[in-house]
Amino acid sequence: MDEVHGTPEGSPLFAELMAEVMAAAERFGHRQHIHLTWLAVRRYGTDAAVELVSDGIRRTARYAGAPQKYNSTVSRAWVELVGHHEGESDAADFDAFADRHPALLDKTLLTRFYRPSTLAGVPARTGWVEPDRAPFPWQHTVR
């Protein structure tokens, strides 16, 4: 339990987002992760959502006894992808957003941008690693 915020998730903002997403879900799967991220991006902006979502997921994994499941690059990359698509979207709700951007519901999407070995490495798990397979849609440089 986080002593400052009183929740295993840490931030009360993360706890509110998690409660909203889980109100209509039986488990926290990939779709719920993207939904939570979409809510965070819409309410707080992409930069703040990176911190909020990453910290909340890291704390939740640690609280669940599985801190090794947290990956810093994966968390940030998903938030940035959702933020990019949200910036181009006029969707009024998450279902409409998901319908317009179905690739975000594919758990393997990051492998378009990263080699699996890169994401499995210590640098990616503990910090930010740039894509090594293809640039993100908003990056103008060609590798």
N, C-alpha and C positions, 0 to 999 in steps of 0.2 A: 504494500500500500504506500503510495506517495504521501509523505507526511505533510507536505506543503499544501497539496491540492485535495488530499483525501480520497483519491481514486487510483487504481492501478494504472490507469491510462495517463495520469499526470494532469494535464491541462483540463480544466472544467469545460473549455470549448470543445476539445476532442471528445470528452465524455458526452456532451450534448449532441454532437454530430453522430457519434456511435449509437446513442439511444434512438435518434431519429431514423437512422438506417435500419437498425435492428427491430424497430416496431413492427415492421411488416416482413421480417425474414426469420427463418428458423436457424440459420447458421451464417457465419461470416465467411462467405466465399469471395471469389474474384469480383463478381458483379457488385457485391456490397462494398468491397474495397474501392472500386471505381466510383460508386455512388457517394461514399463518404468523401472521396477526393474531390468529386464534382461539387459537392456542397461546400467544402472548405475553400475551393477556388472561387466559387461564386460569392461567398460571403466575405472572404478576407484577402483575395487576390492570390496569384500564383506564388509569389515570393514568400508570403506569410504561410500559405498552405504547405509549402515544402517543409518548413520548420514544424508546423503544427502536426501534420500527418506523419512525418518521419519520426518525430519524437514520440507521438502517441503509439505508433506501431512498435517502435523499439521498446518502449516501456511495457506494452501489452505482451510482447514476446518474452521479455524478461520475467514478467509476473507469471506467465503461463509455464515457466520453467524451460523455455526453449529460446534463450537469447541468440543462439546460433542461427536461428531462422531469419533474423533481421539482416537486411542488406541495404546499406545506405544508398548505393547507386540505384538499385531497383526502386526504392521508395521515391527518390527524387525524380527519376526518369518517368515514372507513372504520373506523378503530379505535374511535371512539365508537359507531358503529352496531353493530359486532360486539360491543363491550362491553355495550351495552344488551340485545341479544338473548341474549348468553351469560348475563347476569344473570337472565334469565327462563327459562333452559333447564336441563334435567337430562340433556342428551345426553352419553353416555359417550365418544363419539368424534366426529371431525370430520364424517364422512359422515352420521351421525345428525343432527348440528347443521345441516349444509347441507340435509338433507332437510326439516327443520322450518322452515328460514328460506331458502327458495329465492330470494327477492328479493335476498339478499346476493350471489348469484352473477350477478346482472344488472349488467354494467359501467355501464349507464346510470342506475342507481338514484339517484345523486347529483343528477341533473337533476330529480328530484321536489322537491328542496330548494333547489337553486341554478339560476340562469340560467347557461347556458353562458358567456356573456360575463363573468359574475362570476368563474367558476372560471378563465377564461383571463387575467384581469387580474393585474397585478403584485401588488396587495395579497394576493390569494389564493395566488399562487405563493410569496410570501415570508413570509407570516404567516397568522394565523387570521382568517377572515371568517365572520360568522354567516350562516345560510341566508337567502336573500332571496326565495325562492319559497314555501316552506312550512316550518313549524318541524319539528324532529326529533320523533320519537314521544314522547320524554321531556320535551319542553318544553311547558309549560302555557300559554304566551302565544299568542294568536292574532294573526296579522299581517293 
